[in-house]
């Protein structure tokens, strides 16, 4: 796993700038798991990923990723490679497959 040394980076914190529309005092890490995880995937740095895994645990992060309603194709490929997931098990991928695609002109 790419982030196998997350236990040695216990002082890492998620940057407040990833959650720009929320006040730092109002961030609830339990009720905002999906938002926080998605922002870290989309715009996070290594320290943000370390903090995410340290806060929720590796298995919980994988579970959250599997249930995210949307990720772009690049982020889907990234999380599948880094967290050893199958794209067919991701809710965002299966939803994308169900949508009808229009022809490109």
C-alpha positions in Angstrom: 0.0 0.0 0.0 1.2 3.5 -0.9 0.5 5.0 2.6 1.9 2.1 4.6 3.9 4.4 6.8 0.8 6.4 8.0 1.4 5.2 11.6 4.7 7.1 11.7 3.0 10.4 10.7 0.6 10.7 13.6 1.1 14.5 13.8 -0.3 15.1 10.3 -3.4 17.2 10.1 -6.0 17.8 7.4 -5.5 21.4 6.1 -8.5 23.6 6.8 -8.2 25.1 3.3 -9.6 21.8 1.9 -12.9 22.6 3.7 -13.0 26.2 2.7 -16.7 26.7 3.1 -16.8 25.5 6.7 -15.6 27.3 9.8 -12.8 25.3 11.5 -14.8 25.2 14.8 -17.8 23.7 13.0 -16.1 20.8 11.4 -17.4 17.5 12.8 -15.2 14.7 11.7 -17.8 12.0 12.4 -20.7 13.5 10.5 -18.6 14.9 7.6 -16.7 11.7 6.8 -17.7 11.7 3.1 -17.0 15.3 2.5 -13.7 15.2 4.2 -12.6 12.0 2.4 -13.7 13.3 -1.0 -11.8 16.6 -0.6 -8.7 14.8 0.5 -8.9 12.5 -2.5 -9.5 15.4 -4.9 -7.1 18.0 -3.5 -5.1 16.5 -0.7 -1.4 16.3 -0.1 0.4 13.4 1.5 -0.1 14.8 5.0 -3.8 15.1 4.4 -4.0 11.4 3.5 -1.9 10.4 6.5 -4.3 12.4 8.8 -7.3 10.9 7.1 -6.1 7.4 7.7 -5.0 8.2 11.2 -8.4 9.7 12.0 -10.7 7.0 10.6 -8.5 4.0 10.2 -7.5 2.3 6.9 -10.6 0.0 6.7 -13.0 2.8 7.4 -11.4 5.0 4.7 -11.8 2.2 2.2 -15.4 1.8 3.2 -16.0 5.5 2.8 -14.4 5.5 -0.6 -16.5 2.6 -1.7 -19.7 4.6 -0.8 -18.8 8.0 -2.2 -21.4 9.1 -4.7 -19.0 10.9 -7.1 -15.3 10.8 -8.1 -13.9 11.7 -11.5 -12.2 9.1 -13.6 -8.7 10.1 -12.5 -9.6 10.0 -8.8 -11.2 6.6 -9.3 -8.1 5.2 -10.9 -6.0 6.8 -8.1 -7.9 5.3 -5.2 -8.1 1.9 -6.8 -4.3 1.8 -7.3 -3.4 3.3 -3.9 -6.0 1.6 -1.7 -6.1 -1.7 -3.6 -9.8 -1.4 -4.5 -11.7 -2.7 -7.5 -13.5 0.0 -9.4 -16.5 -2.3 -9.8 -17.0 -2.1 -6.0 -17.1 1.7 -6.0 -20.6 3.3 -5.9 -19.4 6.3 -8.0 -18.2 4.0 -10.7 -21.3 1.9 -10.9 -23.5 5.0 -10.9 -21.4 6.4 -13.8 -21.9 3.2 -15.8 -25.7 3.4 -15.3 -25.9 6.9 -16.8 -26.5 7.1 -20.5 -23.6 8.6 -22.5 -24.3 11.0 -25.3 -22.4 10.7 -28.5 -19.4 13.0 -28.8 -19.6 15.2 -31.9 
